[in-house]
Amino acid sequence: MKYALVLVGMLCVLFSAMGQTLTLIDPATSEPIKHATVSSEFPPAFEISNSKGQVDISAFVDSDKITISSFGYQTIEISYASLIEAGPILKLNLSNLNLNEVVISGSRWARDSDETPSKIISISPKSIEFQNPQTAADLLGISGKVYIQKSQQGGGSPMIRGFATNRLLYSVDGVRMNSAIFRGGNIQNVLNLDPFTMEHTEVFFGPGSVIYGSDAIGGVMSFKTLTPKLSLDDETLVSGNAVTRFSSANKEKTGHFDLNLGWKKWASVTSVSYWDYDDLRQGKNGPDDYLKSVYVQRIGNEDVVLTQDDPLLQVPSAYSQLNLMQKVRFKPSQKWDFQYGFHYSETSSYGRYDRHNRMRDGLPRYAEWDYGPQKWMMNNLSISHYTKNGLFDQMSIRLAQQRFEESRIDRSLNKPTRSTQEEMVDAFSANLDFTKVLDSHNTLIYGAEYVINKVNSTGFTTDITDGTMEEGPARYPESTWNSFGVFINEEHYFNNKINLKAGLRYNIFGLTADFDTRFYDFPFTEAKSTNSSLTGSLGAVWRPSETWVFSGNFGTAFRAPNVDDMGKVFDSEPGAVTVPNPDLEAEYAYNLDLGFAKKFGNFAKFDVTGYYTILNNALVRRDYLLNGQDSILYQGELSQVQAMQNAAQARVYGLQAGIEIQLTSKLTFNSDINFQRGEEELDDGTTSPSRHAAPTFGVSRLTYAFKKLQVQFYAQYQGERSFDKLPEEEKGKDEIYAKDSNGNNYVPAWHTLNLKASYSLFDFLKVNVGLENITDQRYRPYSSGISGAGRNWVLSLKASF
């Protein structure tokens, strides 16, 4: 025993001399494992391995349980003393069959997923690299648990558990991305994010308002971008990646470069990405209803309707995008960590493809219907402080400023007047979060958040024949939206098998708006609204053995009416116009989750989660009276007046199930399937299927991995949605749906078969190839205005240094 203690003491001295650096390596290739997470709850600590697989573990001293997790490897739980005894190099065993991994989105702090009552999934950088998603929306789609709708190629609107758009919340590096003009219709703001810079991506399913405030009803999508990595030795840490990619279906030309420079106290990350996409080609085998044989081109002084040479091309759908990111980190000691991040994204203008499919009198309804350049900029300063005192063990401060710019441009066929509406939102936020370990059984997480959005909206018309411009109606009033909330979460561990989590949040929100009545005769010129909400959650996890996990969670969530709900003027559908309604209140959701996961040795893992959500006081678009009139003239057309109103209750229920089977040491099968049903009340008291409850969908994958080679054959699929089961508001959208045998709109079932492979040619160079939609299916995801890609060759090269 004496000699063992001496040995442990010598190892501690060795680790101390090396700065307590742990190196994680792959057991088959001996390559370093980067982006692995190392975390502890007691004391609270979290680190991510750098490009050399190195992690500084000095913050984990005296921890009884350190969780080490990385996609494709077996999660390890080990004490600090045992880690010291094991030595400075640790091999992680290959395995995907983990019941636990490190997640952050549930509480903003690192936690084991098997101790979290809510359903949370992670999308690893390895998966992103292998699957090669073109956009951040596609990145979410590769999980097999998030449904993606697209109205144009430059877009992607996630649907989670029957909710979408402004009933889901986006978080980027801990900062709320939802703005005051996030709308109820499909949005494409996730397009602003760069898949190449994602270090950690999580999806939190169900209500998340306790931590994230308004909008987190159906779920939270949390994106963590690259953290500047410090050098853990005397040499400057220089690492980075260069990627180039080509896809045949849209003639994609993509380039990306990132560079990390790290010293002992300072580090920086620089990233540049550029994408260029041509018009998207759809498949040749499928409904002819998805084909568009004509497009409009301005020739001379007239609009000319031209016949497409290739009817499989979806014209116009081309666009390009540029993303920039710069981060700087300063860590003067183990107690302080300062990080500043700058993000910028800008797209070109791009056509909204579904609007270009609208017809009138046998001709295209529009000569132009484009989104102008979509821009997003964020400045983000985060400060973390680690110390033990009476108030906290860990503190985090985040200060952020964001600017959103977007516009809409439309012109009817053979009309000389082009209408343009431009929106700009300046968003400021401040978050203060604390973690306090009360004892070995209780942890307290609490904090406060303040958000303010200032909305500026303008409109103008342009006569394209002579270039003259006139001021026109804006989409939104000049507005200010603000929110202040405080929250508290307690985690109680009865023993190593049962833990309980409870949380409360109190939120105050307000909105002021000034309306321009020069173009619309509104019966008001200003509106003010102030309200509050109280939300909570209570959940428990039971782990009767190392192979079973049971969880249950009840939670509430709210969505405060924003500027888009209260003040927007737009054509929601042909023959209808939405007008402002200043008398709105928050909507509330009540959700119950029940789930379990079972691991069968080292052979298989199965998990299933059931949920039921009720949305009360739901904000929905309903017929309305403006100055006593049910119709007004809008853009030259007599249109039914509608407005957002607290006029409905919605219910959604469903199941999420997944299975993973280790067939051999090199061959793995996994599958995810999602079933959901939803309904909402209509004006007459009847019910209609919910618009954002997607048909049954899923993905199944067969993966072979051996040393430097990985090959995967997989299928993606979606069930049918008949005309009778379409939401009432979707039944009339001829431009996006196929026709059944009775001539009614419906959603055909579809599937794609796909094959992908990656191989490391050298230690620094990896090639990825893929053949997507092998059978060249012509398919269109539910509620989408553009078809998916036909047969598509993908080739990418990645150089790492």
N, C-alpha and C positions, 0 to 999 in steps of 0.2 A: 504494500500500500504506500509505503514511504517513497519507493522509487517511482510509482505511478504519479504521485503528487509532484515529485521533482520534474518528471517528464512534462506534465501539464504546465508547470511553472516555466520550463524552458520554452515550450511552444508559445506561451503568452508573451514572453520576452521577444521571441522571434517575430510574432505578429506585430508587437508594438514597434519593433525596429523597422518593420516594413510599412508602418502607417496603418496597421490592421487592414490590410488589403486582401480580399478574397477574390480568387479568379475562378470563374465558372467555365467549363469546357465540355464539348460534345464527346461522349465516350467512343463513338465510332470514327470520327474524323480528327479528334483532338483540336478542333477549331474553337475559338472563344465564342461564348454565347452572349450576344449583346441584347439589350432591351429586356433582360430578365429582371423581375421585380423581387426585391428583398424587403420584407416588412415585419414589423413587430407591433403588437398592441400595448405591451407592458415591458419596457417603456415605448411610447409612440414614436416610431421611426419608419422611414421609407426611403429606399434608394433604388436606382435603376443602373444596371451594369453598362459600362461604356463599350467602345468598339473592341477593346482588348479583353472583354469579359470580366473586367475588374469592378469590384464594389468595395467601398470603404465601410467597414462594419463597426467602426469605433462608437457609433451612436447606439449600438445594440447591446452594450455591456450589461450583463446580469439578466438578459432576457431569457425566460424559460421556454419561449416558443418563437422562433424565427421562421417565417414562411418564405420559401424560395420557389418561385413559379416562373415558368416560361412555356409558351405554346409548343407542344410536341414532346414535352419532357414531363416526367413524373414530378408532381409537387412534393417538396420536402418540408417537413416540419422538424426543427432541430433547435436545441438550446444553444445559447452562446458558448457555454463551457464545452459542449460536445463538438461544436464547430471549430473551436480553437484546437481541441484535441485531434480533430480529423486532419488539420493542416491547411495551408494557404491555398491549395488547389482542390476544387471539388468537381467531380464528374456528375452530371445529371443523367439519370437513366431515361432512355427514350420511352415515351408513353403518352397517349392522349386521354387515357381513362382516369381522369381526375374528378373527384367529387368536390374539390375545392381549388380555388385560384384567388389571387389577390384582386379585389375590386375596390373602386374608389367612389363611384357615382352615388352609392347608397347613402353616404354620410359626409362626402368630401374628404374623408380620411381613409387610408388603406385598411381594408378588412378582408378576412377570409370569406369567400362566397358561401361556404357551408355554414356560416354563422350569421347569414343575412336572410331575413324572412322573405324579402322581395326577390323576384326573378331578375337576375342580372346576367348578361352575357358579355364576353370580351371578343373583340376582333383583333387578332394579333398582327403586328407588322409582317410576320412571315406569310400569313394568309393573304394579306394585301399584295405583297410582292409576287406571290405565286399566281393569284387570280387576276392580277393586272386590271383592276377596275378603272374605267376611264374618268369617272367623277366620284365625288364623295357620296353621292346618292347611290351609285353602283356599289361603292364600298359597303354601305349598310345592307344592300341587297344580298351580298355574298354570304351573309350570316345565315340565310335561309329562314329567318324569323321576322324580318322587316319587309313589308311589301312596298314596292316603289311604283308610283304613278308618274307618267310623263305626258305633258301637253306638247312638248317640243323636244328636240334633241338637247338643247341647252336648258336642261331642267332636271327635275327629280323631286317628287313630293312623297316623303315616307308616310306609310299608314301603319299604325301600331294598335292592335287590339280594338279595331273599330273606330279609332280616332286619328286625326291628321291635322295638318296645317297649324293653326294657332291653338290647338288643344294638345300639341306636343311641344316640348321645350328643347332647344339646342344650347349646349354649354361648350364653350371653347376655352381651354386652359382655365376652367373655373369661372368664366365670365358668361353671363346670360347674353345670348345672341338675339333672342326674340325682341323685335322692335314694336313700337306702337302701331305700325301699319301691317303687321302680320295678319293676313286675311283668313277668312273661312274657306275660300276657294283655294285650289291647289297653288302652292308656292314653290319657288326654286332657290331659296336662299342658301340651302346646303351646298349649292354649286360653288359658292364662294370659297369653300374649304379645299385644301390641297391634299389628296390621298398620299402623296409622296412624303409628307411631313408628319404623318400620324405615328406617334410613339405608343399610344394606348387609346383604344376606342372601345367604349362600353355603351350598351343599351340597357337602361333601367326600365322595366315594364311595370305599368300601373301608376297610381298617383304618386307624385314626387313633390307636392306643394310644400310639405313641411320644410324641406331643405331648399327648394328652388323657387317657391312662390307661385305667382300666377302662371297659368298655361300648362303646368305639368300634370295634365289629366290622364292621358293615355300612356305617357312614358317620357323619358328623358334620354336624349342622345348626347353623350359626353365625349368630347374629342380632346385628347391631350397631345399637343404637338411636341416636336423634338426639344428635349431639355439640353442646354449646353453642358457637355461633360467635362469635368475637371481632370487634370492629370493626377494620378496617384503615385507617381514616382518623380524623379528629377528631370525627366525628359518632357518636352512639349508634346502634348497629345494632338496629333494631326490625323484626322479621319474624315471620310466623306464618301459620297456616292455620285456617280454620273449615270443617267439612264436615258436611253433612246428607245422609242417604241413606234411601231407601224401596225395599223389595223386596216384590213382590206375593205370592210363594209362601208366605212366612211372616209377612207383614205387618210386615216389619222396620222399626223406627224407630231410627235411629242418629244420634248427634251426636258430633262431635270438635272439640277446640280445642287448638292449641299456640301458644306464644309464646316467641320467642327475644329476649333482651335482651343486647346485647354492647357491651362497652367495650374498651379496648386490652389490659387485663390480666384483666378479669373478664367472665364471661358466664354466663347461666342459660337453661335450657329448662324450661318448664312444659307439661304435657300432661294433658288430661282426655278420656276417651272413655266413651261409654255406648251399649249395645246393648239392644234389647228385641225378642224374637222370639216370635211366636205359634206354634201348632202348625203343622208343616210339611206342605204339600200336595204329594202326589206326582202323577205324570202319569196320564192316563187310558188310555194305550195301552201295554199290557204284561201280564205274568203276573198273573192274579187271585190267585195264591198270596201276593202281597205286600199284599193288602187285609186290613184288620182291621175287622170290622163291629161289634165291641162294645168297650166300655170299662167300667171299674168306677168307681162313684161312691158315696161314703158318704152315705147319706140317713137322717137320724135315727140310730138305733142299729144299722143293718144295711148290709151291702154290697149294692148293687144293680147288676146287669149291664145296662147300657143299650145300645141299638142306636144307632150313629152315624148322624146325619142325612146326613153327607157321608162316605162310606167312603174318599175320597181323603185326608182329613185323618188324620195320624198322631198319635193322641192316646194318651198325653201326650208332647209333645216341646218345649213352650214353655219358654223360660228368658230370663234377662236377665243383664247383666254390666257391671261398672264397672272401669275401669282408670285409675290415676293414675301420673304420673311427674314427678319433679323432679330436675333435674341442675344442678350448679354447677361452674364451671370457673375455675381461677386459673392463669394463665401469666405468671409474673413475668419470664421471659426465654426466649430460644430454647432454653436448656438444660433448663428445668424445665416440666412440665405436670401440674397436679393436677386431678383430676376426681372428684366425688362424685355418685353416683346413687341415687335412691330409687324403687323400683317397688312398686306395690300393685295386686293384681287380686282381684276377688271376683265369683263367680257367684251366682245364686239357686240354690235346689234345682231339680233337673230329673230327669225320669223316664228311667230306662234303658229305652229303647223295646223292645229285643229281649227283655228279661225280661218286659215286659208282654204280649208275644206268646205266652209259654209257656202251654200249655193242659193241663188235667188233668180227666179225666172229662167232657170236653165244655165245661168252663168255664175261665175264666182262672185260671192257677195262683196269681197274686198279686193282692191288692187294692192293694198298694203295693210299688214297688221303685224307690227314688229315690236319687240321689246328693245328699247335703247340699251346702251351699255349699262350693265349692272356692276356697280362698284361697291366695295366694302373695304374699310380701313379700320384697324384697331391698334391702339396703344395701350399696353397693359403692364402695370407694375405690381409685382407680388413680393411680399416680405414675409418670411417665415422665421419664427423665433422659438427656440427649444430651451426650456428651463423648467425647473420644478419650483412652483410657489403655490400659494393658497388659491389662486384663481385659475391657473392653467399649467399644463405641461407643454403644450404646443399652441402657438398662436399663428394665424395667417391673416394678412391684410392684402386685399386686392383692389387696386384702383384702375379703372378702365375708361377709355373714351373710344367710341365707335362712330363712324359715319357711314350711312347707307344711302346710295343714290340709285334710282331706277326710273324708268320712263316707259310710256306706251305711245305708240305711233300708229295711227290707222287712217285709211282713206278708202272710201267706197269706190267701186269700179266706175270708171268714166266720170268721176267727180273731181273737180280741180282743187278742192279744199282738203288739206291734210290736217288732222287734229293731233296735237301732242300734249301729253300731260307728264310733268316731271315732279318727282318727289325726292325730298332730302330729309333724312332723320339724323339728328345728332343725339347720341345716347351716352349718358354718363352713369357710372355705377361705382359703388363702394361696398365691399364685403369685409366683415370682420368675424372671423371664426376662431373658436377655442376648443381645445380638447383637454379634459382633466380626468386623470385616472384617480378615482377616489380610493379604491383598494383593488385587490385581485379579482373582485366580483363585479365591480361597478365602474363604468366609464361614462362621463358626461361630455356631450358635444353641444355647444350652444353658440349663437352668433346673431348678427344683425346685417341687414342689407338695405341699401337705398339706391333707387333707380330713378332717373329722370330722362324723358325723351322729349325733344322739341321737333315738331313736324312742320316743314315748309313745303307747300305744294303750289305749283303754278300750272297754268294751261295757256296754250296759244294755238292759233290756226295759221296755216300758211297756204297762200294761193300758189300752187306749183307752176302756174303759167307765167306769172310775173314776179314771183318771189316776195310779194307783199305779206306782211305778218300783222295779225291782230291778236289782242289779248282774248283769251277764251276761258271757259269754266275750268277750275281746278278740280282734281279728284277728291281732295281733302280740305277741310278748313285749317287755318293756322291754329296749331294746337300744342298743348303741353300735357304730357301724361307722366304721373309720378307714382312711386310705390315705396312704402317703408314697411319692413317686416322684421320681427324678432322670432327666433326659434330656439327650441331646446330638445335634445334627444338624450335618452338614457338607455344604456345597454347594461343589462344585469345577467351575470352568469351564475346560475344556481350551482352548476358543477360543469364538468367537461363534456356533458351530454346535452344539457338544456340551457338555452339562453333566451332572454326576453328583450325586446326593443320597443320603446315607446317614445313618441314625439308629439310636440305641439308647435304651432306657428300662429302668431297674430299678425295680420297684415292690414295696413291702411293704404288705400289707393284713391287717386283723384285725377280728374281730367277737366281741362278748360279749353274752349274752342271759340273762335270768332269766324262767323260764316259770311261769305261774300254773296249778297243777294242780288247782284247786278245781272246774273244770268239765270238764276232760279228764284222764284218767288216763295222763299221759305217763310213760314210764320214766326221766325225767330232769327236773331242776329248773333246770339251768343248762347253758350251752354256751359254749365258747371255741374260737376258730379263728384261727390265724395262718399266713400263707403268703406266698410271694413269686413274682414272675414276671419274666422277661426277654424283652422284645420288641424287634423291630428292623425296619428297612425299607431297601431298596436300589433306587434307580430311576435312570433315565437319560432324557434328552431329546436328540433329534437333529433339527436344523433344516437340512436340506441346501440350502434356499433360502427366500426370503421367502414362498413359497406352500405349503410342506410342513412338517409337524411330525409326528415319530414319537416315541412314548413307551412306556416299559415300566417296571413297578414290581412288586417282590415285597415283601410286608409281612406281618408277624404281628401279632396282637392278642389281648387276653385280656379276660375278664369275671370279676371276683371275685364269688363268691356273696355276695348281700346278705341283708338281713333278710327280704325277701319270699321269697327262695328257701328259706332255712333254717327260718323260724319261723312261716309263715302257716298259718292254719286257715280254709278256706273251701270252699264248694260249687262245684267246678270245672265240673260239669255235672250234670244230673239223675241221682240215684242214686250220686254219687261225692263224696267229701270229701277234701281235701288236708290233710295233717297235717305237723308239723315233722320235719325231718331234719337233725341237727347235723353229720353227717359228709359235708360237701361240699367239693369242691376247685374251683379255677378252670377254666374252659373256654378253649380256645385256637383261634384261627383262623389259617389260612395262605392267603394270597391272591396271585394273579398277575393283573396287568392288562397288556393290550397295546392300544395305540390309535394312531390317526393322524388327522390333519386335513389337508384340501387346499382351497386357495383357487384358484378359477378366475378370474383377473383381478379385475375389479370386478363380476362377474356372479353368482358362486355360491360357496358354501362347503359342504363335506361333512365330517362327522367320524363316526367309529365307534370304540367301545371294547368289547373283549371281556374277560371276567373269569371266573375259576374260584376258588372258595373252599371249603376243607375246614374244618369245625368239629369238633375232637376233644374228647373228654371232655365232650360237650354236656350241659348241665343240662336234663333233660326230666322231665315228670310220668309216673310209672310206678306200677303196683300195688305195695303196701307192706304190711307187717305192723306193727300197733301192739299191743304186749303179746301178740304171738302171734296176734292176730285180724286177718282180712282185711276185716272189716266192722264198723262201729260205728253206733249210733243217732245221727243228726245232724239237728237240727230236726224231730224226730218221724218221720224216715224212715231205714230201714236203708240205709246207704250203703257202697259199696266204698271201702276205705282206699287212698289214693294219697299219694305224696310226691315232691318234686323229688329227682332222683338224677343222678349222672354216669354215664349209662347208654347213650350213643348217639354216633354220628358222623353228621354232616350234610354234605351237599355241595350247592353252589349254583353254577350257571354261567349266563351270559347275554351278551347284546349290548345296547348302547345306541347308537343311530344318530340322527343329525340332519342336516338339509339346509336351507340357506337360499338362495333365488334372488332376485336383484334383477331383476324382470321389466322395470320401467321405473324412472325416477328417483323415481316416486311409489308404485309398486306392488311389494310384497314378498310372497313365499311362503316359509313355513318349516314344517317338520314334524319331530316327534320320535317315535320308536317304541322300545319297550322289550320285549325278550324275555328271559324268565328261567325256569329250571327248577331245582327243588330236591328233594332226597329225604333222608329221615332213617331211621335204623334203628329197628325196633320190638322189643318184648320177645322175640318168637320168631325174631329174626334176619332177618325179611323187611324190606322198605323201604316207606315211605309218602311221597307227595309232601309237601314241607315246607309247613307252614301259612302261612308269611309270604312264600312265593314267589307273587306275584300273576300272574294271566293276562296275556297280551300286552296292552299298553295304550299309548296315545299321544294326540297332539294335532296337528292341522294347521291353519295359520292363513294367511289371505290378507288383507294389510293395505294400505290406501291412506292415505297421509299427504301433506297439502299445506297448508303454512303452519299455520293454527290448527285445521285439521280432521284428525281421524284416524278411520278406519272400519275395522272388522275383522270378517270372517266366518270362523268357525272351527268345527271339529268335534272332539269328544272321543269316545274309543271304547275299548272293552275286549273282548277275545276271550272265547269260551265256555270254561267249565271243566266237563267232564262228570262224572258221578257216579264213574266209575272213576278219574278223576284228582283227585278231592277227597282231602285228607288224611283219614286214618282218624278223627281226632277231630272232623272237620267233618261227616262223613256223616250223623250222627244229629241235627243241629241243624235240626229242622223249622221252627223259628220264624223262621229268617233266609233260607232258600233256597227257590227255586221247585222244582216237580216236573216231571220229564221224562215221556215217554210211558209209562214203566214204573212211575211213581209214586215214583221215587227223587229225592233232592235233587240239584240241579245249579245251575250259574251260567250263565244265558243271556248271550249276547253282547249288547252294547248300544252305542248311539251317541247323541250329542246334537248338534244344529245350533244355532249361536248367532250373534248379531249384536250388536256393540257400536260405539259412536261417542262421540267427545268433541269439544267445540268451545269455544274460548275466546271467550266473548261480549265480554269486555273484557280488558284486561291483568291485571286482578285477579280475574276471575270465569270459572270453567270449568264447563261442564255435561257430565255423562256420562250416557248412556242405554244400556240394554242389553235385549235380548230373549233370554233363555237358554232352552234346550230348546224351540225353536220348534215342533217337532212333538209336544210334550207326551208324551214317552216316559215310561213307568213302568219305571224301572230301579233296580237295587241293586248298587253296587260289591261286588266279591268280599269275602266274610267280614264284610260289614256287616250290622248289625241294623236299619237304617233305610234307606228308599229315598231317592234323590236328589230334588231339587226338580223339580216339573213345570214347565209353561210359566211363566216368571218374568220380570216386568217389573222393571227396576232403574232408578232415577233418583237421581242424586246431584248436588249443587252444592258446589263448592269455591271459597272466597274466600281469596286469598293477599294478604298485605301485607308 
